[in-house]
Amino acid sequence: MEIPLTPNMKNVVVSAGAKRTMLRKEIASTETIAVGSSHGDFGFNPAYCPGAFNLCSRSQDLKYSFHLYQHVARSQPNLEQVVLFYSIFSPGFIWEQVPSENEMCPPLNEIFGLGLTYEDPRLDAISRAVAGKLDTLAVETPGVGGFIGNTTKTFFPETYGAERRAQDHLKYNRSCLSG
């Protein structure tokens, strides 16, 4: 089954691919990782925190944050600190339930080798479609420590505003929790 790459999937492939490329180069010096949602992706710049690495991404929930932490901890036994960006707008484990966002889960899972499986048939199909196809992906982009600024992001432009971002989070969470 051929799964077309949507704009969201392309975005996560490029941004996660760039972060993995950087992490492979910087893993030996990484003592602190930041995991979590877009708040950290936009706001945690390791240039101001030597030895830190930003693994945050759009819509990342606690489940994916934990698995990314485990991924780094297996590769870097000297990891000392974890910074978690957690949005009060989310109950923590709904990324796979948000129809407009969940298609990003399987590519992120594949790029970092998180070993997650999916009960949802659509996510399982995406997971099978990307399996093994992102192993050699290397994305070179400006940035340091996983912080790539706005170079590869296609969401939440600065004009979007905090109020609108909060309302979108709340809208998605209400629909997932009531369904």
ROGUDREN-120596 format. One record per residue (C-alpha): residue number from 1; residue in three letters; x, y, z. Coordinates in nm, 3 decimals, padded with zeros to 5 digits. Layout:
N
num,residuo,east,north,up
NUM,Ala,X,Y,Z
...
END
This chain:
179
num,residuo,east,north,up
1,Met,00.000,00.000,00.000
2,Glu,00.150,00.332,-00.105
3,Ile,00.093,00.611,00.148
4,Pro,00.125,00.964,00.006
5,Leu,00.346,01.197,00.208
6,Thr,00.126,01.475,00.341
7,Pro,00.269,01.818,00.431
8,Asn,00.269,01.719,00.801
9,Met,00.458,01.398,00.729
10,Lys,00.710,01.582,00.511
11,Asn,00.763,01.837,00.787
12,Val,00.835,01.573,01.051
13,Val,01.063,01.377,00.817
14,Val,01.271,01.688,00.746
15,Ser,01.281,01.824,01.102
16,Ala,01.330,01.487,01.276
17,Gly,01.581,01.389,01.007
18,Ala,01.776,01.709,01.077
19,Lys,01.766,01.647,01.452
20,Arg,01.883,01.286,01.410
21,Thr,02.166,01.400,01.183
22,Met,02.278,01.655,01.443
23,Leu,02.233,01.409,01.731
24,Arg,02.459,01.153,01.566
25,Lys,02.733,01.417,01.552
26,Glu,02.674,01.554,01.902
27,Ile,02.567,01.249,02.107
28,Ala,02.904,01.210,02.281
29,Ser,02.885,01.563,02.423
30,Thr,02.513,01.558,02.506
31,Glu,02.446,01.574,02.880
32,Thr,02.100,01.731,02.870
33,Ile,01.810,01.668,02.636
34,Ala,01.491,01.862,02.594
35,Val,01.183,01.665,02.487
36,Gly,00.826,01.774,02.437
37,Ser,00.601,01.982,02.218
38,Ser,00.642,02.276,01.983
39,His,00.684,02.506,02.282
40,Gly,01.026,02.352,02.340
41,Asp,01.096,02.312,01.970
42,Phe,01.066,02.688,01.925
43,Gly,01.191,02.798,02.266
44,Phe,01.482,02.578,02.381
45,Asn,01.803,02.687,02.210
46,Pro,02.101,02.473,02.320
47,Ala,02.338,02.749,02.208
48,Tyr,02.265,02.896,02.552
49,Cys,02.302,02.564,02.736
50,Pro,02.629,02.385,02.648
51,Gly,02.594,02.007,02.624
52,Ala,02.219,02.027,02.563
53,Phe,02.019,01.888,02.273
54,Asn,01.665,01.979,02.159
55,Leu,01.454,01.676,02.063
56,Cys,01.122,01.860,02.089
57,Ser,00.879,01.848,01.799
58,Arg,00.536,01.957,01.690
59,Ser,00.259,01.799,01.897
60,Gln,00.498,01.562,02.077
61,Asp,00.320,01.417,02.379
62,Leu,00.449,01.244,02.693
63,Lys,00.455,00.901,02.530
64,Tyr,00.687,01.012,02.249
65,Ser,00.891,01.230,02.485
66,Phe,00.957,00.928,02.706
67,His,01.056,00.709,02.413
68,Leu,01.291,00.976,02.275
69,Tyr,01.448,01.004,02.620
70,Gln,01.499,00.626,02.625
71,His,01.652,00.639,02.278
72,Val,01.913,00.894,02.385
73,Ala,01.976,00.728,02.722
74,Arg,02.066,00.401,02.544
75,Ser,02.318,00.585,02.325
76,Gln,02.454,00.824,02.588
77,Pro,02.510,00.671,02.932
78,Asn,02.638,01.006,03.060
79,Leu,02.304,01.179,03.011
80,Glu,02.247,01.385,03.324
81,Gln,01.932,01.593,03.274
82,Val,01.603,01.588,03.090
83,Val,01.405,01.905,03.027
84,Leu,01.039,01.834,02.955
85,Phe,00.818,02.080,02.772
86,Tyr,00.465,01.977,02.853
87,Ser,00.164,02.177,02.746
88,Ile,-00.114,02.228,02.997
89,Phe,-00.349,02.210,02.698
90,Ser,-00.292,01.836,02.656
91,Pro,-00.373,01.539,02.879
92,Gly,-00.039,01.396,02.767
93,Phe,-00.112,01.091,02.553
94,Ile,-00.330,01.199,02.262
95,Trp,-00.096,01.262,01.968
96,Glu,-00.198,00.936,01.804
97,Gln,-00.566,01.030,01.848
98,Val,-00.558,01.372,01.677
99,Pro,-00.663,01.310,01.314
100,Ser,-00.483,01.613,01.172
101,Glu,-00.160,01.542,01.364
102,Asn,-00.126,01.167,01.420
103,Glu,00.023,01.087,01.079
104,Met,00.349,01.238,01.208
105,Cys,00.389,00.964,01.471
106,Pro,00.508,00.674,01.250
107,Pro,00.780,00.873,01.068
108,Leu,00.916,01.006,01.399
109,Asn,00.904,00.654,01.539
110,Glu,01.093,00.522,01.235
111,Ile,01.355,00.795,01.222
112,Phe,01.456,00.746,01.584
113,Gly,01.395,00.370,01.599
114,Leu,01.156,00.398,01.892
115,Gly,01.004,00.053,01.831
116,Leu,00.642,00.163,01.874
117,Thr,00.354,-00.024,01.713
118,Tyr,00.009,00.102,01.623
119,Glu,-00.338,-00.045,01.671
120,Asp,-00.495,00.219,01.448
121,Pro,-00.506,00.068,01.095
122,Arg,-00.411,00.396,00.926
123,Leu,-00.111,00.456,01.152
124,Asp,-00.008,00.093,01.115
125,Ala,-00.022,00.130,00.734
126,Ile,00.190,00.446,00.749
127,Ser,00.435,00.270,00.980
128,Arg,00.469,-00.023,00.740
129,Ala,00.504,00.215,00.443
130,Val,00.796,00.407,00.599
131,Ala,00.966,00.105,00.759
132,Gly,01.331,00.092,00.655
133,Lys,01.296,00.385,00.415
134,Leu,01.436,00.652,00.647
135,Asp,01.740,00.467,00.783
136,Thr,01.993,00.652,00.571
137,Leu,01.816,00.988,00.571
138,Ala,02.058,01.270,00.653
139,Val,01.925,01.625,00.660
140,Glu,02.179,01.903,00.688
141,Thr,02.031,02.231,00.809
142,Pro,02.155,02.533,01.000
143,Gly,02.129,02.493,01.373
144,Val,02.298,02.359,01.680
145,Gly,02.198,02.094,01.931
146,Gly,01.878,02.002,01.752
147,Phe,01.756,02.361,01.749
148,Ile,01.672,02.443,01.391
149,Gly,01.469,02.758,01.448
150,Asn,01.220,02.827,01.172
151,Thr,01.432,02.683,00.890
152,Thr,01.219,02.370,00.843
153,Lys,00.898,02.453,01.024
154,Thr,00.579,02.503,00.829
155,Phe,00.348,02.554,01.127
156,Phe,00.273,02.826,01.380
157,Pro,00.420,03.132,01.210
158,Glu,00.497,03.419,01.444
159,Thr,00.175,03.593,01.336
160,Tyr,-00.027,03.292,01.459
161,Gly,-00.031,03.421,01.817
162,Ala,-00.048,03.249,02.155
163,Glu,-00.426,03.276,02.193
164,Arg,-00.495,03.101,01.862
165,Arg,-00.237,02.831,01.939
166,Ala,-00.401,02.766,02.278
167,Gln,-00.750,02.749,02.122
168,Asp,-00.629,02.498,01.860
169,His,-00.477,02.278,02.132
170,Leu,-00.796,02.289,02.334
171,Lys,-01.013,02.216,02.028
172,Tyr,-00.812,01.903,01.938
173,Asn,-00.810,01.781,02.294
174,Arg,-01.186,01.822,02.340
175,Ser,-01.259,01.627,02.023
176,Cys,-01.019,01.344,02.119
177,Leu,-01.139,01.315,02.475
178,Ser,-01.507,01.322,02.385
179,Gly,-01.469,01.066,02.102
END
